[in-house]
Amino acid sequence: MKETDLYVPVKSFLEKQGYEVKSEVTDCDVVAIRGTDPPVIVELKLSLSLDLLMQGIERQRITDAVYVAVPAGKGKAWVARAKEAVKICKRLGLGLISVRFDSGQGMVIVHTDPGAHKIHKLAKRRTALLLEFQRRVGDPNTGGQSRRAIITAYRQDALRIAVALQVGPSAPSTLAKLLVMPKASSILQKNYYGWFIRVERGVYSLGPEGHAALKTYSEIVEALAVRTYK
């Protein structure tokens, strides 16, 4: 089993409660937003561990609504361990979720919800999380992934610019208007991924690495086209 196996059941569970759910947002495995409610964060791990609890505590810097989620075990040993974990999570103010795969499809069990434990919030981190969530198109990642590069809103914007430059060189101001992307100039100038080439002052084209990126992220590019232009 992989951490990513937990994502779909957890996402589905939250969506049924009216949340919009996205994964890997500013280092958080799962982020769920519903209206003006505080964001819900879920951290995924394959076992109840100190690392998981520490991750959960760190996320409390952003919101009080933090859960940790693990696969459900079997037998008396798991039941006893889950009971002890509930005690610890309550003391820490964390929610605890387990996912059962007995029937083939993950069934989410909420053992305890986040409690009244308070920790000083980092306003900048919460703002960054909400901004990234809002700017990201769709949900291109899978919660708990570690081997594939995270598809951030910034990477999505860079891919949209790369698609536009396929037809030929262009000025940042032209791309900013065409894509309704005020930060197009900054993305081109910083060239964080090395995808773009400055052919002359104020004019950029798509370089070899940019063409390769469009092939590597072809599924993401297709999804961006559907969500952005339809």
C-alpha positions, 0 to 999 in steps of 0.5 A: 500500500502507498500513501496515495491509496488513502487519497481517493477515499478521503477526498470522496468522503470530504466531497460528500460533505460539500467540500472542494478538495485538492491535494499537495497544497503548500506541503499539505497532503489534502486541503478541503475548502467549504464556503467561509469555513476554516480550511480542513487539512488531512495528513496521510501516512501508512502508520500511526507514528510520531512523524505523523503527529508532528506533521499534524501539529505543524499544520495547526499553525494554519488551521484548527481543523487538522486530521491525520489519516492512516489505513485501518488495521485488523484484530484486537491489536489495531483496536487497542492501538486506535483507542490509544491514538484517539487519546493522544490525538484528543490531547493534541487537538488533532482529528484521527481518520482511518481508511478500511479497504476490506471491501476493495473500496476505502471506507473512511472512519472518523475516530475523533474530530479536532478538539479545542487545543489552540496553537498560535496560527501563522497568518502568512502560511494560511494566506499562502495555502488559501491563495495556492488552493484558489489559483490551482486549476483542478486537482492535478496531484494525488495526496501523499505523492513523493516521486513526481513533481508537485503541480503547483499553480505556478507550474500550471501558469508556466505551462499555459505560457509554454502552450501560448509560445508554441505558435511563436515568440511573444512579448510578456505584456501580450501574453499577460493579456491573452492569458489573463495572467498579470504575473506572466512577465515575472514568470518569463523573466525568472524562468524558474524551470528553464523553459523559456528563451529571451530572443531579444529585449522584451520578446521570449520564445519556447526553448527545448526544455519547454517543448519537452515539458509540454510532452511530460505534462501533456495530461496537465496541459490538456486539463488546463485547456479544458478548464481555462478556455471552455 
